[in-house]
Amino acid sequence: MVVMNPTGDIAVQQRNLILVSIGLMLLIIVPVLILTVLFAWRYRRGNPDKVYDPHFDHSTTLELVIWACPLLIIIALSAVTWTSTHLLDPFRPLERIGPGRPVPANTKPLEIQVVALDWKWLFIYPDQGIATVNELALPVDVPVRFSITSTSQFNTFYAPTLAGMIYAMPGMRSELNAVLNKPGDSWGYSGNYTGRGYSDMRFQLHGMARADFDRWVSNVKGGGGALNAADYVKLEAPSEKVPVIRYAAVQPQLFDRVVNQCVAPGKPCMVDVMAHDQMRARNSLQGLGAMPPSHGSIPVEGDKPTPALEKTPAEKGSGPNVTKPATAPPPGKTKPGDQHNRNMSLLSHPLPSGAASATTL
C-alpha cells in the first residue's frame, strides 16, 4: 500500500498515473461486465419476452460504439503516456518539490551516489564526505540527485515512497531525480532477483527535517572509520543480512572508480582502456590512410567527400548501361509461352540411357 500512499512528489505523480490508467481502462471493463450479465439475463431461455431475430447482421450504432470507445481510450492513454514519459524522466532535473511549489532558485540538489553490491546497498554522500551501508537519510523538501551503478549484477534501486524502479548496471551510471515531502521511516530494496541474498537486500530510508539531517551527518562524521579502496574491495565480497555501517570519510573519486571497475589495485579503468583502444585504432587507420570508422567523421587525408545525393548532375556524370543485355536472346525455348517453360522440363536433369521418366512409369 506504500505505492498508493507515497511521501515523495515523483512517487505521487506515478501513483496518479496508475490511477488514471486504471480509470480509463475501467470505462470499458465495467460496462462489458455489466452487459454480460444483462444479456445473459435478458436472453435467457425462460424469458417469454425475449426477441430473437435470425436475420440480424449489422448495426451502425453498435459498430460506432464498439470501435469509437476503445479508440478514444487508446488516444487518451497515449497522450497520458507521452506526457508522463517526459515529465517523469528520471534524468530530468526537478522543476518542483510539490504541487504548486517550484524548486527555489539557486537550490543545489543533494548528491548521493548509490552502489548495488552483493547483497547490500552502499550510499556515498560526496558533498558531506560520508558513506553508509543499508541506510539512506534524506532531508525533506530538498531535491536529490542519485547516481546509480552496480558492481557485478543487474539490479534495481527501488524506494516505493520516493520514486519508481531504476536499473543499476555494472560499468554504467544511471540517474534518478526525486524528493521527499514528509518525514518518516520506510524501506527500500532491490526489485531484480540477484541470487541467494536477494530477499534481505534492503535499506532503511529516513525522511528528516533539514536540521535533523544536519545532525545525522554530524553523528556519522563523529563515529566510524574511513572508506578507502582497500575497505571497498572487502565490502564488495558477497554477504547477507548486513547491518547498517557508517563511514566518517570516503576516498575521493571512489564512485567513479566503481563505475569504471578499477577499485582493485593494479586494475586499469574502463575509460582508460577504451581511450587506449580508440587511440590505437586511430593510429593504425592513419597508417593505412583509411577513414576512421565513424559516421560523419573527417578523412585522415583530404576533404570530406560530397554524398552522391548532394552532387549536381554534372558531377555525377553518366556511364554505360551494364544491366542491359548486349544482344537479344535467341528465340525458342526462352519465350514465356514455350511449352518447355510451362511443364518445367528444362529444369529436369537428363536421364541415363535405359532409365524411364516418371511420366512413362
N, C-alpha and C positions, 0 to 999 in steps of 0.2 A: 504493500500500500504506500510505501515511501515514494514510488514513482508517481502516484496520484496526489501526493501531498509533499512536494519538494520545497526546499527553502532557498533555492537559487533561481535567479531570473531566467537563465538559459533553460534549466530543467522545467520551469513553469511554462515557458513557451513551447517546449517539446510536449509537455503534458496536454496543453491546449490543442496542439496539432493532432495528437492522438484522439482527443475527444471530438474534434471537428471531423476527422476522417471517419470515426465510428458513426457519428450522427448522419453524415452524408450516405453512408452505406446502409444504415437502418431505414432510410427513406424508401429503399427498395425491399429490404428483407422483411420488414414488418408488414407492409401491405401484402406481400406474397404469402406469408404465413397465415394472415387473416383470410385472404381469398381462398387459400387451400381448404381451410375448414369450412368456409361459407359455401364453396362449390360442392364439397362432399355432402353437406347437409341439404343444400337446395336440390341437388340432383340425385338424392338417394333413391333407392329402389321403391321404398314405400311412400314416397311423396306423391299424392294424387294430383297436385297442381304443377308438377314439373312439365317443362316444354322440351320436346325432342324434335330437332329439325335436321333430318339426314342430308338435306341439300345445302346446308351452310358451309361455305368455303372461304369467305373473305369478309373483313370488316375494316374499312379505312380508319375508323376511330380507334379500334383496338391496335392496329398497326402503328398508328401515330404514338399512342401511349406506350406500347411495348418498346419502341425504338427511341422515342424522344426522351423519356425519363432517364434511362441508363446513360444516354449520350450527354445529357445535361449534368448528370452526376460526375461522369468522367471528366468533363470540361472543368467543373468546379474543383475536383481533386487535382487535376493537372495544374490549375492556377495556384492552388494552395501549396502543392509540392514544389513548384518552380520558385515561388517567392520564399518559402521557408528554407529551401536548399541554400539560397544565397544569404538570407538574413541570419541563419543559424550555422553558417560555415564555421567550423571550429578554428580555422586560421584567421578569421576576420576579427580585428580588434573590437572590443565592446564599444557601443555608442551610448549605452545606458546601463544603469545599475538596477533599474526597476521601472515599472510603468510610470511614465511622466517624470522620470528622474534621470536626466542625461548625466554622463560622466563629467565631473567638474573639469574645467580647463586646467591644463598642465599637470594632470594626475598621472603619476608614473605607476604602471601596473606592478604588482608583486611578482617577481620572477621565481619560479620553482622548477627545478629540474628533476624529472622522475625517471628512475631506472627500475625496470621489472627484472628481478633476479629469480633464481630458483630456490625456494618458493617464498619470496618476501619482496617488499617494496622499499626502495631507497629514495628519500626525498632530500634534495640539496637546495638550500637557500643561499644562492651566490651573493646577494647583496648583504645578507646578515652574517655570512661566513659560518653557517652551521649546517648540520645534516641530521636526519633521523631515519630510523628503520621502523616501518609499520606504524608510523604516527604522522598525521598531516594536520597542521593547525593553520587556519585561515582567518584573517580579520574580516569582520562584517562590512559590507558595502565598499569593498576595495577590489577593483579589477585584478584578476590573477591570470598570468600567462604561464601555462605549463609547457615545458619542453620535455618530450616523452621519447624514450628509447627502451631497448631490451638487450639482454646480454647474449642469449643463445636461442630463445624460442619466441614465436609469435605470441603475444599476449594482448590483453585488452585492459586498459585503465578505465575503471567504472566506479563512479561515486554517484548513486542514483539521485541523491538530493541536490547534486551540484550540476551535472550535465550528463549527456549520453556517453556511450562507449567510444573510446578512441584506441585504435590499434597501437601497440608498442612493438616495434620491429627491430631485429638486430641490424646494426650497421646503418640505421636510418633514424632521422629525427622527425617526430610528429609534433603537433602543437594543439593546444586547447586554450581558448579564452573563456573564462567563466567568472562568476561572482556568487558569493553567499549573501543572503539578505537577513538571515535570522541566526542568532546564536543557538548553539545546541550541539549535541554529540550524535554521531551516526557512524556508519561503516561504509567502507569501500572495498572492492575486491576485484579479482580477475574474472572476466567473462569468457575466457577461452581456455579450454582444457589443456593442461600442460604436463600432466603426469601425476605421480603419487601424491605430492604435497599440494595439489591444486585446491582442494577443499579448504585448507587452512591458510590460503594466501590472501589474507585480509589486512586492512589497515584501519586504524581509528581516525575518524575525521572530526576535528573540533572546530566549531564556529565560535569566534570570540569577538568581543568588542576590541577596538583598537588598543586601548590601554591594557587590557588583559593579554592581548597578543604580544605587545612590547614586553610585558612582564614574563611571559612564557619564553621569549627569545633570550631574555637576561638569565633566566634559570637554566636554559640549555647551555649558554656560554659559561655559566658558573660551574658546571659539572660535566664530566665525561672527557674522553680523550680526543685526539685528532684523527681524522680520516685521511690517510695518505694512500699512495698507490699500493704499498705492501699490505695494508689493512684491507683495502678493497679486494685484492686478489683472494684473501682469506674469506671475506664476506661473500664473494661470488660463488663459493662452493655450495652445492645444493644442501639445503637444510629445511626442516619443517617446524611449524609452530614456534617461530622465532619471536621472543618477547620484544617489547619496544626498546630500541637502542638510540642513544643520543650522542652526537659528536659536537664538541665545543668549537672545533675548527675543521676546515676542509682544505685539502690541497687545491691550489688554483688550477683551473682548466681540467679538472678531473672528469667532468661530464663530457667534454669534447674528446678526451682520450677514450672514454667508454664508447661513444658513438663510433669512433674510428678504430675500436677494438685493438688498442695498443697500450693498455694499462700495464700488462705484464712486462717486466724488464727485458729489453732487447728485442721486443716485437715491433716491427715497423707499423706505422699508422696507415690506414687505408688511403687517406688523402695523399700521403707522400708516395705510396705505391702507384696510385693512379696517375699522379703527376709525372712520375718517372716513366711509366709506360707510355704516356702521351708524348713526352719528350723524345723517347727512343723511337717511337713510330714516326714522329715528325722528322727526326734526323735521317732515318732510313729512307723516307719518301723524298726528302730533299736530295739525297744522294742519287736516287733513281730519276730525279727530275719529274716526278709524278705529282698529281694534285692530291693534297691531303684529303682523307676520307671524311669530308664534312660537307653537308648540304649548304650551298651558297658560299663556300669558302673561296679564298683568293688563291690562284695557282702560285706555285713556287716561283715560276718564271713567266714573264709576260703578263698581259692584262687578262681580266676575266672575260671569257668568250660570251658573245651575244647569243641568247637562246634562239633556236630556229624559228619559233613562232613570232619573235620580235624583229626578225630580219625583213628587209624590203625585198620585193620580187627580184630586183636587180642583184641583190646579194645572194639570194637563194640559187639563181641560175636554173638550168634545166639539163637533163641528161637523157640517154636513150631509154626507151620503154623495155626493160629487161623481162617484164612478165608476159609480153605478147609473144606467141609462138613465131618462130622465124618463117615457117612455111605452113600452109594449110594442111590439116590432117588428111590422110588418104581416105577416099570414100569406101564404104563397105561395112565391115562389122563394127566400126566405131560409131555408126549412126545410132541415135537414141531409139529408133524404132526397129532396129535389126533384131531378128529372131534370136540370135546368139546372146544378145543382151537381155532379152526377155526371159529366156529359160536358164540364164547364167551358165551356159555350157562352156563359155570361155574361161570360167574360173575353175573348171574341173581339170584335174591332173590327167595326163594321158594314161590309158590303161596298158599294162603289159600285154604282149601278144598272147592270145589264148584266153585272156580274162574277160568275164562278162560284166557289163554295167548293170546298175541296179534296175534300170528300166527294162532290161531284157530278161531279168530273172523272174 
